[in-house]
Amino acid sequence: MSARPAIHFHIERLVLDGFPSTDRDLIAGAVQRELTRLFADHPTPSRLTSSMSLARLDAGSFSTKSAPLPRTVGTQAARAVFEGLNR
């Protein structure tokens, strides 16, 4: 069994309009945890098979129902980013 390649993933800025600034760290933590899980549980997106840098990745949008928990928002955002990397 071959070893999986090391992935160093850096998000300089995550733009989430319409959320209170007090939720920023909770959302960011959830994004980090979910991206870690997604990269561990799924094949590496083909776009990431070599060194690269993206100036911007538009991961689209996602729906939140009334008063979403920051953890849920972060998880949904991470999934949108991961899906964006697979396009």
GUTORZA-686037 format. One record per atom (N, C-alpha, C): x, y, z; atom name; residue number from 0. Coordinates in Angstrom, 2 decimals, decimal comma, padded with zeros to 5 digits. Example, Ala and Ser with C-alpha at 12.3 -4.5 7.8 and 13.67 -1.06 7.14 Angstrom:
REC      px      py      pz name resi
REC  013,19 -005,69  007,80    N    0
REC  012,30 -004,50  007,80   CA    0
REC  013,20 -003,30  007,80    C    0
REC  012,85 -002,25  007,08    N    1
REC  013,67 -001,06  007,14   CA    1
REC  012,90  000,03  007,87    C    1
This chain:
REC      px      py      pz name resi
REC  000,85 -001,19  000,00    N    0
REC  000,00  000,00  000,00   CA    0
REC  000,89  001,24  000,00    C    0
REC  000,66  002,16 -000,93    N    1
REC  001,49  003,36 -001,00   CA    1
REC  000,96  004,42 -000,05    C    1
REC  001,88  005,22  000,41    N    2
REC  001,52  006,29  001,34   CA    2
REC  000,80  007,40  000,59    C    2
REC -000,15  008,02  001,26    N    3
REC -000,85  009,16  000,66   CA    3
REC  000,08  010,36  000,67    C    3
REC -000,03  011,20 -000,33    N    4
REC  000,83  012,38 -000,35   CA    4
REC  000,45  013,34  000,79    C    4
REC  001,45  014,05  001,28    N    5
REC  001,19  015,07  002,30   CA    5
REC  000,50  016,26  001,65    C    5
REC -000,50  016,77  002,30    N    6
REC -001,21  017,94  001,78   CA    6
REC -001,08  019,06  002,80    C    6
REC -000,62  020,19  002,32    N    7
REC -000,56  021,40  003,15   CA    7
REC -001,55  022,37  002,52    C    7
REC -002,60  022,64  003,24    N    8
REC -003,71  023,42  002,71   CA    8
REC -003,83  024,68  003,55    C    8
REC -003,73  025,83  002,91    N    9
REC -003,79  027,11  003,64   CA    9
REC -004,90  027,97  003,03    C    9
REC -005,82  028,37  003,87    N   10
REC -006,86  029,31  003,45   CA   10
REC -006,53  030,65  004,09    C   10
REC -006,17  031,59  003,25    N   11
REC -005,81  032,90  003,77   CA   11
REC -007,02  033,68  004,26    C   11
REC -008,11  033,56  003,49    N   12
REC -009,30  034,30  003,87   CA   12
REC -010,54  033,51  003,45    C   12
REC -011,45  033,36  004,36    N   13
REC -012,73  032,70  004,10   CA   13
REC -013,81  033,76  004,27    C   13
REC -014,52  034,05  003,20    N   14
REC -015,53  035,11  003,23   CA   14
REC -016,90  034,49  003,44    C   14
REC -017,52  034,84  004,53    N   15
REC -018,87  034,39  004,86   CA   15
REC -019,69  035,62  005,22    C   15
REC -020,42  036,12  004,26    N   16
REC -021,23  037,31  004,50   CA   16
REC -022,47  036,98  005,32    C   16
REC -022,82  037,90  006,21    N   17
REC -024,08  037,77  006,94   CA   17
REC -023,99  037,03  008,26    C   17
REC -022,79  036,68  008,71    N   18
REC -022,64  035,97  009,97   CA   18
REC -021,98  036,89  010,99    C   18
REC -022,37  036,80  012,25    N   19
REC -021,79  037,66  013,28   CA   19
REC -020,28  037,39  013,44    C   19
REC -019,52  038,44  013,67    N   20
REC -018,07  038,30  013,85   CA   20
REC -017,73  037,43  015,06    C   20
REC -018,64  037,34  016,01    N   21
REC -018,40  036,51  017,20   CA   21
REC -018,36  035,02  016,86    C   21
REC -018,91  034,65  015,70    N   22
REC -018,91  033,25  015,28   CA   22
REC -017,69  032,89  014,43    C   22
REC -016,86  033,86  014,12    N   23
REC -015,73  033,67  013,21   CA   23
REC -014,85  032,49  013,59    C   23
REC -014,37  032,45  014,82    N   24
REC -013,46  031,38  015,24   CA   24
REC -014,15  030,01  015,28    C   24
REC -015,41  029,99  015,66    N   25
REC -016,15  028,72  015,68   CA   25
REC -016,35  028,18  014,26    C   25
REC -016,68  029,06  013,33    N   26
REC -016,85  028,65  011,94   CA   26
REC -015,52  028,18  011,37    C   26
REC -014,45  028,94  011,59    N   27
REC -013,13  028,57  011,07   CA   27
REC -012,67  027,22  011,63    C   27
REC -012,90  026,98  012,91    N   28
REC -012,52  025,70  013,51   CA   28
REC -013,28  024,54  012,88    C   28
REC -014,57  024,75  012,63    N   29
REC -015,38  023,70  012,00   CA   29
REC -014,92  023,45  010,57    C   29
REC -014,55  024,51  009,85    N   30
REC -014,02  024,36  008,49   CA   30
REC -012,75  023,50  008,54    C   30
REC -011,86  023,81  009,44    N   31
REC -010,60  023,06  009,55   CA   31
REC -010,85  021,59  009,87    C   31
REC -011,70  021,32  010,83    N   32
REC -011,98  019,93  011,21   CA   32
REC -012,62  019,14  010,06    C   32
REC -013,58  019,76  009,38    N   33
REC -014,26  019,05  008,30   CA   33
REC -013,34  018,84  007,10    C   33
REC -012,52  019,83  006,75    N   34
REC -011,57  019,63  005,65   CA   34
REC -010,57  018,53  005,98    C   34
REC -010,11  018,48  007,22    N   35
REC -009,20  017,42  007,65   CA   35
REC -009,86  016,06  007,48    C   35
REC -011,11  015,96  007,90    N   36
REC -011,83  014,70  007,76   CA   36
REC -012,03  014,33  006,29    C   36
REC -012,43  015,30  005,48    N   37
REC -012,68  015,03  004,07   CA   37
REC -011,41  014,57  003,35    C   37
REC -010,29  015,23  003,62    N   38
REC -009,04  014,83  002,98   CA   38
REC -008,57  013,46  003,46    C   38
REC -008,89  013,11  004,69    N   39
REC -008,50  011,80  005,23   CA   39
REC -009,39  010,68  004,69    C   39
REC -010,67  010,97  004,48    N   40
REC -011,64  009,93  004,13   CA   40
REC -011,89  009,76  002,63    C   40
REC -011,42  010,70  001,81    N   41
REC -011,71  010,66  000,38   CA   41
REC -010,42  010,75 -000,43    C   41
REC -010,47  010,30 -001,68    N   42
REC -009,29  010,44 -002,53   CA   42
REC -008,90  011,92 -002,69    C   42
REC -007,62  012,15 -002,85    N   43
REC -007,13  013,51 -003,05   CA   43
REC -007,71  014,06 -004,36    C   43
REC -008,29  015,25 -004,32    N   44
REC -008,82  015,83 -005,57   CA   44
REC -007,72  015,89 -006,63    C   44
REC -008,07  015,56 -007,87    N   45
REC -007,07  015,50 -008,94   CA   45
REC -006,36  016,83 -009,15    C   45
REC -007,02  017,92 -008,83    N   46
REC -006,38  019,24 -008,97   CA   46
REC -005,20  019,41 -008,02    C   46
REC -005,15  018,58 -006,98    N   47
REC -004,11  018,74 -005,96   CA   47
REC -003,01  017,68 -006,05    C   47
REC -002,83  017,08 -007,20    N   48
REC -001,81  016,03 -007,31   CA   48
REC -000,41  016,60 -007,48    C   48
REC -000,29  017,90 -007,68    N   49
REC  001,02  018,54 -007,73   CA   49
REC  000,92  019,87 -006,99    C   49
REC  002,07  020,47 -006,74    N   50
REC  002,09  021,74 -006,03   CA   50
REC  001,31  022,79 -006,82    C   50
REC  000,49  023,51 -006,14    N   51
REC -000,28  024,55 -006,81   CA   51
REC -000,72  025,61 -005,82    C   51
REC -001,12  026,72 -006,36    N   52
REC -001,66  027,80 -005,56   CA   52
REC -002,85  028,38 -006,31    C   52
REC -003,92  028,61 -005,60    N   53
REC -005,10  029,23 -006,18   CA   53
REC -005,28  030,60 -005,56    C   53
REC -005,40  031,60 -006,39    N   54
REC -005,64  032,94 -005,88   CA   54
REC -007,04  033,04 -005,28    C   54
REC -007,95  032,24 -005,85    N   55
REC -009,33  032,29 -005,38   CA   55
REC -010,03  030,99 -005,77    C   55
REC -010,86  030,52 -004,90    N   56
REC -011,70  029,37 -005,20   CA   56
REC -013,12  029,74 -004,83    C   56
REC -013,96  029,87 -005,83    N   57
REC -015,37  030,15 -005,57   CA   57
REC -016,05  028,81 -005,32    C   57
REC -016,37  028,55 -004,09    N   58
REC -017,00  027,29 -003,72   CA   58
REC -018,51  027,37 -003,83    C   58
REC -019,00  028,45 -004,39    N   59
REC -020,44  028,58 -004,56   CA   59
REC -021,12  028,99 -003,29    C   59
REC -022,34  028,57 -003,15    N   60
REC -023,11  028,95 -001,97   CA   60
REC -023,75  027,70 -001,38    C   60
REC -024,24  027,86 -000,19    N   61
REC -024,95  026,78  000,47   CA   61
REC -026,07  027,40  001,27    C   61
REC -027,04  026,62  001,57    N   62
REC -028,22  027,11  002,26   CA   62
REC -028,11  026,87  003,76    C   62
REC -028,50  027,85  004,52    N   63
REC -028,60  027,68  005,97   CA   63
REC -030,04  028,01  006,36    C   63
REC -030,57  027,22  007,22    N   64
REC -031,92  027,47  007,72   CA   64
REC -031,82  028,44  008,90    C   64
REC -032,90  028,88  009,42    N   65
REC -032,93  029,92  010,44   CA   65
REC -031,95  029,66  011,60    C   65
REC -031,19  030,68  011,92    N   66
REC -030,23  030,68  013,03   CA   66
REC -029,34  029,44  013,05    C   66
REC -028,51  029,24  012,01    N   67
REC -027,65  028,05  011,98   CA   67
REC -026,56  028,11  013,03    C   67
REC -026,15  026,96  013,50    N   68
REC -025,03  026,88  014,43   CA   68
REC -023,74  027,14  013,68    C   68
REC -022,79  027,84  014,27    N   69
REC -021,51  028,09  013,60   CA   69
REC -020,83  026,80  013,14    C   69
REC -020,93  025,75  013,92    N   70
REC -020,32  024,47  013,55   CA   70
REC -020,92  023,93  012,26    C   70
REC -022,24  024,07  012,12    N   71
REC -022,93  023,60  010,91   CA   71
REC -022,50  024,43  009,70    C   71
REC -022,41  025,73  009,88    N   72
REC -021,98  026,62  008,81   CA   72
REC -020,56  026,25  008,37    C   72
REC -019,67  026,04  009,32    N   73
REC -018,29  025,67  008,99   CA   73
REC -018,20  024,35  008,26    C   73
REC -018,99  023,39  008,69    N   74
REC -019,01  022,08  008,03   CA   74
REC -019,51  022,21  006,60    C   74
REC -020,59  022,96  006,40    N   75
REC -021,13  023,16  005,05   CA   75
REC -020,14  023,91  004,17    C   75
REC -019,47  024,92  004,73    N   76
REC -018,48  025,68  003,96   CA   76
REC -017,32  024,78  003,54    C   76
REC -016,84  023,94  004,43    N   77
REC -015,73  023,03  004,11   CA   77
REC -016,14  022,06  003,00    C   77
REC -017,34  021,56  003,06    N   78
REC -017,81  020,64  002,02   CA   78
REC -017,90  021,35  000,67    C   78
REC -018,34  022,61  000,69    N   79
REC -018,41  023,39 -000,55   CA   79
REC -017,01  023,61 -001,13    C   79
REC -016,03  023,90 -000,26    N   80
REC -014,64  024,08 -000,72   CA   80
REC -014,12  022,77 -001,30    C   80
REC -014,33  021,66 -000,61    N   81
REC -013,84  020,37 -001,07   CA   81
REC -014,47  020,01 -002,42    C   81
REC -015,77  020,24 -002,55    N   82
REC -016,44  019,99 -003,83   CA   82
REC -015,89  020,90 -004,93    C   82
REC -015,59  022,15 -004,56    N   83
REC -015,00  023,09 -005,53   CA   83
REC -013,64  022,61 -006,03    C   83
REC -012,89  021,95 -005,17    N   84
REC -011,60  021,41 -005,57   CA   84
REC -011,75  020,20 -006,48    C   84
REC -012,88  019,55 -006,44    N   85
REC -013,13  018,38 -007,28   CA   85
REC -013,76  018,71 -008,63    C   85
REC -014,00  019,98 -008,89    N   86
REC -014,60  020,37 -010,18   CA   86
REC -013,52  020,54 -011,22    C   86
